[in-house]
Amino acid sequence: MAARILIAGGGIGGLAAALALAQRGFDCEVLEQSSAFAEIGAGIQIGPNAFQIFTRLGIDDAITAVAFFPEFLIMRDSTTGDELTRIAVGSPAFRARYKFPYGVIYRVDLHRVLLDACRQSPRIMLRAHKKLVEFSDDGERIVVMTADGKRHEGAALIGADGLWSKVRAQLVNDGPPRVSGHIAYRAVLPSTEVPAEWRPPSVVLWGGAKHHFVHYPLHRGDILNLVAVFHSNRYEEGWDTYGDPGELNQFFAGAHPQVKAMLAKIDAWRMWVLCDREPIANWSRGRATLLGDAAHPMLQYLAQGAAMALEDAYILAEEAATAKGDFATAFVRYQQQRYKRTGRVQLTARFFGEIYHAGGPTAEVRNEIFFNRAPTKAPGESMAWLYDGIAP
């Protein structure tokens, strides 16, 4: 298959797509707008459905070497400190049910594993400092113009260029993303700076009125990932600016002393505004399509943004191989398989945000539903629709 596929965006989704396509015999050229292929340093949670894709891409051992596998997902009331529920994601029962683990990983490490795998493939060309300006499709080929004035030709184009996708702007033209009114502050610190009893080997979420706080270990437990989310009208395009500790402390003024003490450990926070979009059924036209956040950006409350991009990459490559290079047909089949599942994740993530950020009587109802809930023999069963992943 001589014709090269162009991929706009060298993040997790773009690299996964290149790797999946290369494994099926396609040559790929990844165009990354930054000066280097790199990721922002932050932790992310990875469900069994993502590990399923790691296995299919042949990178599961490399991921396992840098991931951390928590014992529980724990939710607490951020004001009282009461534990509301816990899911035994590290248990043999969970692993037996889903066949794959639940892990957390440093985003930089995940990206590095994908990047190393792509560099080892002779079918993948990686080009940095290539910001897409526009593209054209004449029915026979795609032509991409980049900001440096260069012209790139290919058989197809995959827009994996994120929330502010230039490819989406040309394909869908639906304006800017939906601003949620929520802001995330993220930071990491050495685990030794926090008392051992405050950092169990688990993902811990403290939910409160219009805010929540999450912490969990990364690497082999030597660093702690902290994420504080709260409602705000502040708006800045992008997702890598410095936050205001004063603004953060104001929103967590009534939180449990342990929460406030952990937040006080951080002097400099990375901040970004949380955005998503309404689900759409069509994100392809001709030889061009979208993937990951460019196609279906979602709030982080289900921790599924990276997993959905990985699933996209696998399905897209499968359909491209099945269609034997008929990319217009492949892309339609790909989105038909993906839009309902990703749309469900988009909408469910919004709902989970409401649960985490409940206050007043709504929080009381939430707490009564979850408080001291008896553990089930099948932990996480309510998430089976998601964690079961996709059929081979």
C-alpha positions in Angstrom: 0.0 0.0 0.0 2.2 2.8 -1.3 0.0 5.8 -0.7 0.8 7.6 2.6 -1.8 8.5 5.2 -1.3 12.0 6.7 -2.0 12.3 10.4 -2.4 15.8 11.9 -1.3 15.7 15.6 1.4 13.7 17.3 -0.3 13.2 20.7 -1.6 9.9 22.1 -4.4 9.5 19.5 -2.3 10.4 16.5 0.6 8.1 17.4 -1.8 5.2 18.2 -3.4 5.7 14.8 0.0 5.7 13.1 1.0 2.5 14.9 -2.3 0.7 14.3 -2.2 1.6 10.6 1.4 0.7 10.1 0.8 -2.7 11.6 -1.8 -3.2 8.8 0.6 -2.2 6.1 -0.1 1.5 5.6 2.6 4.1 5.4 1.9 7.1 7.7 3.3 10.7 8.0 2.6 12.3 11.4 2.5 16.1 11.3 3.0 17.6 14.8 2.7 21.4 15.2 5.1 21.7 18.2 8.8 21.8 17.8 9.1 18.3 19.3 6.9 15.3 20.0 6.1 15.6 23.6 3.3 15.6 26.2 2.3 17.7 29.2 3.3 16.1 32.5 0.2 15.0 34.2 -1.3 11.7 35.4 -4.3 10.0 33.7 -6.4 7.0 34.6 -6.5 4.1 32.2 -9.4 1.6 32.3 -9.4 -2.0 31.1 -10.7 -1.0 27.7 -7.5 1.0 27.1 -5.3 -1.9 28.2 -7.2 -4.0 25.7 -5.9 -1.7 22.9 -2.4 -1.7 24.3 -2.4 -5.5 24.0 -3.6 -5.3 20.4 -1.0 -2.7 19.6 1.7 -4.9 21.1 2.8 -2.3 23.7 1.2 -3.8 26.8 4.5 -4.9 28.4 6.0 -1.4 27.9 2.9 0.2 29.4 2.9 -2.2 32.4 6.5 -1.3 33.2 5.6 2.4 33.8 2.0 2.2 35.0 0.8 2.0 38.6 -2.1 -0.3 39.5 -4.3 1.1 42.3 -6.1 -1.2 44.8 -9.3 0.9 44.9 -11.2 3.8 43.4 -12.4 5.6 46.5 -14.9 8.5 46.7 -15.2 10.7 49.9 -17.3 13.7 50.8 -14.9 16.7 50.6 -16.4 18.4 53.6 -17.0 15.6 56.1 -14.3 13.2 54.9 -16.9 10.4 55.0 -16.1 7.6 52.6 -19.0 7.2 50.2 -18.0 4.2 48.1 -15.0 2.2 46.9 -14.5 0.0 43.9 -11.9 -2.8 44.2 -10.3 -2.3 40.8 -7.1 -4.1 42.0 -9.0 -7.2 43.0 -8.8 -10.6 41.3 -12.5 -10.4 40.8 -12.2 -7.1 38.8 -9.4 -8.6 36.7 -11.3 -11.8 36.1 -14.4 -9.9 35.0 -12.7 -7.5 32.6 -9.5 -9.6 31.6 -7.5 -6.4 31.8 -6.4 -4.2 34.7 -7.2 -0.6 35.8 -4.1 1.6 36.0 -2.9 5.1 36.3 0.0 6.4 34.3 2.1 9.6 33.7 0.9 11.0 30.4 4.5 11.6 29.4 5.3 7.9 29.9 2.3 6.8 27.9 3.2 9.1 25.1 6.9 8.0 25.2 5.9 4.3 24.8 3.8 5.1 21.7 6.5 7.4 20.3 9.2 4.7 20.8 7.0 2.1 19.0 6.4 4.5 16.1 10.1 5.3 15.8 10.8 1.6 15.5 8.4 1.2 12.5 9.8 1.8 9.1 6.3 2.7 7.9 6.0 5.8 10.1 7.5 9.2 9.3 7.4 11.7 12.2 7.6 15.4 11.4 7.7 18.1 14.1 7.1 21.8 13.6 4.4 21.1 11.0 1.3 23.1 11.9 -1.6 22.4 9.5 -3.1 25.5 8.0 -5.6 24.0 5.5 -6.1 20.9 3.4 -7.8 20.0 0.1 -9.3 16.8 -1.2 -9.7 16.3 -4.9 -11.2 12.8 -4.6 -7.9 11.2 -5.5 -5.5 12.6 -2.9 -5.3 14.9 0.1 -3.0 17.9 0.0 -2.1 19.6 3.4 -0.5 23.0 3.6 1.6 23.7 6.8 2.5 27.0 8.4 6.1 26.7 7.1 4.7 26.9 3.5 5.3 23.2 2.7 2.9 21.0 0.8 2.3 17.4 2.0 0.4 14.9 -0.2 -1.3 11.7 0.9 -4.0 9.2 0.3 -6.0 10.3 3.3 -6.0 12.7 6.3 -6.7 11.9 10.0 -7.3 14.9 12.1 -6.0 13.9 15.6 -5.2 17.6 16.4 -7.2 17.8 19.6 -9.9 20.1 21.1 -9.0 23.1 18.8 -8.7 21.0 15.7 -7.9 22.8 12.5 -9.1 19.7 10.6 -12.5 19.8 12.4 -12.9 23.5 11.6 -12.7 22.7 7.9 -14.7 19.4 8.0 -17.5 20.3 10.5 -17.2 24.0 10.9 -19.2 24.1 14.2 -17.4 26.9 16.0 -15.4 26.7 19.2 -15.8 24.0 21.9 -18.4 24.2 24.6 -16.9 25.8 27.8 -18.1 23.8 30.8 -17.5 26.5 33.4 -15.1 24.1 35.2 -11.3 24.6 35.6 -8.7 21.9 36.4 -5.5 22.6 38.3 -2.9 19.8 38.1 0.4 19.2 39.8 2.7 16.4 41.0 4.8 16.2 44.1 7.1 13.6 45.7 5.1 11.1 47.8 7.3 11.6 50.8 6.0 15.1 51.2 2.6 13.7 52.2 1.9 11.5 55.3 1.7 7.8 54.4 -1.9 7.5 55.7 -3.0 10.2 53.3 -1.7 8.5 50.2 -3.2 5.0 50.0 -2.3 2.9 46.9 -5.6 4.0 45.4 -7.3 6.7 43.4 -9.1 8.9 45.9 -11.7 11.5 44.9 -13.1 14.1 47.3 -16.4 15.4 46.0 -18.0 18.7 47.2 -20.2 21.6 46.2 -19.0 22.8 42.8 -15.6 21.2 43.2 -13.7 18.0 43.6 -10.1 16.9 44.4 -8.4 13.7 43.1 -5.0 12.2 44.1 -3.2 9.0 43.3 0.3 7.6 43.0 2.3 7.5 39.8 5.4 5.5 38.7 6.0 3.0 41.4 4.4 5.2 44.0 7.3 7.7 44.2 5.2 10.7 43.1 1.6 11.8 43.7 -0.7 13.2 41.1 -3.0 16.0 42.3 -6.0 17.3 40.4 -8.3 20.0 41.7 -11.4 21.0 39.7 -13.9 23.8 40.5 -16.5 25.9 38.8 -15.3 29.2 37.4 -16.1 31.6 34.6 -12.4 32.1 33.8 -11.6 31.3 30.2 -8.3 30.8 28.4 -7.8 28.9 25.1 -5.3 26.1 25.6 -4.5 23.9 28.5 -1.1 24.6 29.8 -1.1 27.9 31.7 -0.3 28.6 35.4 -3.2 28.7 37.9 -3.8 31.0 40.7 -3.4 29.4 44.2 -5.5 32.1 45.7 -8.4 31.3 43.5 -8.0 27.6 44.3 -7.9 28.1 48.0 -11.0 30.2 47.8 -13.0 27.4 46.3 -11.7 24.8 48.7 -12.0 27.0 51.8 -14.7 24.7 53.4 -13.0 21.5 52.4 -11.8 18.8 54.8 -8.5 19.7 56.6 -6.7 16.9 54.8 -7.7 18.2 51.4 -6.6 21.7 52.3 -3.3 20.5 53.7 -2.5 18.5 50.5 -3.4 21.5 48.3 -1.1 23.7 50.3 1.8 21.5 49.3 1.8 22.9 45.8 3.2 26.4 44.9 2.7 26.2 41.1 -0.3 24.7 39.4 -0.9 24.0 35.7 -4.4 25.1 34.8 -6.7 24.6 31.9 -10.4 25.2 31.2 -12.5 22.1 30.7 -14.4 22.0 27.4 -16.3 19.5 25.4 -18.8 19.4 22.5 -22.2 18.0 21.7 -22.0 14.5 20.2 -22.2 14.4 16.4 -22.8 11.4 14.0 -20.6 12.6 11.1 -17.0 13.7 11.4 -15.8 12.5 8.0 -15.9 13.8 4.5 -14.3 12.0 1.6 -10.7 11.1 2.4 -10.6 13.1 5.7 -11.8 12.1 9.1 -11.3 13.0 12.8 -10.0 11.0 15.8 -10.0 11.5 19.6 -10.7 14.9 21.0 -11.0 16.4 17.5 -14.0 14.1 16.9 -15.6 13.9 20.3 -14.0 16.0 23.1 -15.3 15.1 26.5 -15.0 16.2 30.1 -12.6 14.2 32.2 -15.1 12.8 34.7 -15.0 9.3 33.3 -11.2 9.4 32.7 -11.8 8.1 29.1 -10.4 10.7 26.8 -7.2 8.8 26.0 -9.0 5.5 26.0 -11.6 6.6 23.4 -8.7 7.9 21.1 -7.0 4.5 21.4 -10.2 2.7 20.5 -10.7 5.1 17.6 -7.2 4.3 16.3 -7.8 0.6 16.4 -11.2 0.7 14.7 -10.1 3.2 12.1 -7.1 1.0 11.1 -9.3 -2.1 11.0 -11.8 -0.4 8.6 -9.0 1.0 6.4 -7.6 -2.5 6.0 -11.0 -4.0 5.4 -11.8 -1.4 2.7 -8.4 -2.0 1.1 -7.5 1.6 0.8 -11.0 2.9 -0.1 -10.7 5.6 2.6 -14.0 7.3 2.0 -15.8 4.1 2.7 -13.5 3.1 5.6 -14.0 6.5 7.4 -17.8 6.3 7.2 -17.8 2.7 8.6 -15.3 3.8 11.3 -17.5 6.7 12.5 -20.6 4.5 12.4 -19.0 2.2 14.8 -17.8 5.0 17.1 -20.2 7.9 17.4 -22.8 6.3 19.7 -20.2 4.9 22.1 -18.2 8.1 22.2 -21.4 10.1 22.5 -22.5 8.1 25.5 -19.1 8.8 27.1 -19.4 12.5 26.4 -22.9 12.7 28.0 -22.1 10.4 30.9 -19.0 12.4 31.7 -21.1 15.5 32.1 -23.5 13.6 34.4 -20.6 12.3 36.6 -19.4 15.9 36.9 -22.8 16.8 38.5 -22.5 13.9 40.9 -19.0 14.8 42.0 -19.9 18.5 42.4 -23.2 18.1 44.2 -24.0 20.3 47.1 -26.8 20.8 49.6 -29.8 18.4 49.4 -28.4 16.9 46.2 -25.2 15.9 47.9 -27.2 14.4 50.8 -29.1 12.3 48.3 -25.8 11.3 46.7 -24.2 10.4 50.0 -27.2 8.3 51.1 -27.1 6.3 47.9 -23.4 5.6 48.1 -22.6 5.7 51.8 -21.4 2.3 53.1 -22.7 0.6 50.1 -21.9 -3.1 50.4 -19.2 -4.3 48.0 -20.4 -6.6 45.2 -18.9 -9.8 43.9 -18.4 -8.1 40.6 -16.7 -4.7 41.4 -17.3 -2.0 38.8 -20.1 -3.9 37.1 -22.0 -0.7 36.4 -19.2 0.3 34.1 -19.3 -2.9 32.1 -20.7 -1.1 29.0 -17.4 0.9 29.0 -14.8 -1.4 30.4 -15.7 -4.4 28.3 -14.1 -2.5 25.4 -14.6 -3.2 21.8 -14.9 -6.5 19.9 -11.8 -7.6 17.9 
